[in-house]
Amino acid sequence: MPQETTDEPGVTRPRITPLDIVRTLVLVVALATLGLWGFGSWTMPWNIVIGIGAPVVVLLVWALFLSPRPVLHVHPFLRALVELLIYVGVTLAWWSMGSAWAGIAFAVVAVTSGLLAGRRALT
């Protein structure tokens, strides 16, 4: 027998928007791209170090500055700069793997979602 779900008073749940889903997908694609770049573009043993290290560093930077509950609260423009540096790194990784169009497509989607999220955060 299914139970009814009722909202408890005083409990607010975050609303997940399509923009939040796109930004999550951008982060997942960025991490996967850096892993692919690290394992595929470097020789042994550096491919293991870079293939694991690059996504871990980006994930740590994201957790420190860009997550919904960041560890370090910084000015919104510094936050945007950190986000752009991650996007530039991923775009350059695509270019170095010989997929310039994939890099450009990633950059357009990532920067557009970042601009929309930044505008939403400022209002």
N, C-alpha and C positions, 0 to 999 in steps of 0.2 A: 504494500500500500504506500503510495507516494506521500511524503510529508510536505506540508505547505511551508514555503520559505517566507518568513516575515521579517521586515526591517525592524531592527531594534532601535528604540529612540536614543538619540545622542551619539549614534555611530554613523560616521560619514565614510563612505567608500569613494575612492578616487574614480572619476569617470575616465574611461579609456576611450580616446578619440581615434579616428583613422590616422591622424598625424602621429600619435604615440606608436601605433603599429608600424608605420613607415619608418619612424626613427629607430625602433627596435630592429627592424629588418636591416637598416643601414648599418647598425652596429654589428649585427651577426655577419653580414657580408664583408664588412671591414676586417673582422677577426679571421674569417675564413680565407680572405684574400691574402692577408699577411702570413697566415700559416702556409698556404699554397706557395706563395712567393719564397718564403724561407726554405721550405723543403725542396722546391724545384729549381731554384736559381743559384744555390750555393753548393759547394762540394763538401764531401764528407770530411770532418765531423761538424763543420760549420752549419750544414743544413739542419742538423738536429738542434743546435743552439739557437739559430735564428728562427727556425720554424716553430719552436716552442716559445722562445723569448719575446719575439716581436708582438704576437697576440697578447701575451701576458702583460707586457709593458703598456700596451694600449688599453687593456682592460683595467689596469691599475690607475692609469691617468683618467680614464672615464669615471671610475669610482671616486677618485679624489675630487674632480672638478665638475663633471657633467651629469652625474646620475641625478635622479629625482630628489634624493637626499644626499647631497655631496658632503664629503668629509671636510673639505675646505671651501668656505663660501668666499668667492672672489667677485670682483666687479663684473657685470655682464659683458663688457667688452673684452676683458681678459678671458672670460669663459668662452666667448665666441672665437677668440684667437686660438685657444687650445683646440677647440673643435675643428677649426679650419686646418690647423697643422696636422691633425689626424687624417683629415680628408685628403690633404695634399700628399701625405705619405702613402696612403692607399692608392691614390691615382698614379703616383710615380711607380708604385709596385706593379700596377697593371701595365703601364707603359714599358717597364723594363722586361716584362714577360712577353712583350710583343703584341699586346692587345690594347692598342691606343683607344679604340672605340669603346671598349668596355670601361676603360679608365675615364673617358669623357662622360659616358652615360652615368657611371657611379658619381662622378663629381657633380653633375647637374642635379641628380636626385638628392644627393647628400646636402649640397649647399642650399637647394630650394627648401628642403625640410628643415634645415637649420635656421634659415631666415624666417620661415613661418613660425617655428617654435620660439625663436628669439623675440619676434614681434608679439607673440601671444604672452610671453613672460613679462614684457615691458608694459603691457596694458593692464 
